[in-house]
Amino acid sequence: MTTVLKVDTDGTVTELVLDGSLDGFIAAIGGGWLEAITGPGWSAFCDEEGKIKGLPPNTLATGAAILLGWGHGDVLCGPVLFLGPPDRHGNETDVPAKVREVLAGAS
């Protein structure tokens, strides 16, 4: 089980406990191909084709990712799941406290 924070495009932040499977992450973002983004000590998933599908920009998730060290100069679209970095076995880990703090301060 993996605890994640889901950030919706309307700024709603929801804590979810997922089974850690690929299908679980895909379902949590509403379908599509997963795109992983990373920063120091955290990772996130969004819909890889969010822009192509015309999903709305996720300004809260984009701003939080930038504050957490993501420096790609891009805009995340659609729901975004924040979690911890993969462990040494490649398994997803729970969302770290610093991500919680940034999202709490930004919302």
Protein Blocks (a to p, Z undefined) as FASTA:
>chain_A
ZZdddddfkopacddddehiaklmmmmnopajddddddehiacdddfklmmnopacdfkl
mmmmmmnopanhpacedjddddddddfkopacdddfklmmmmmmmZZ
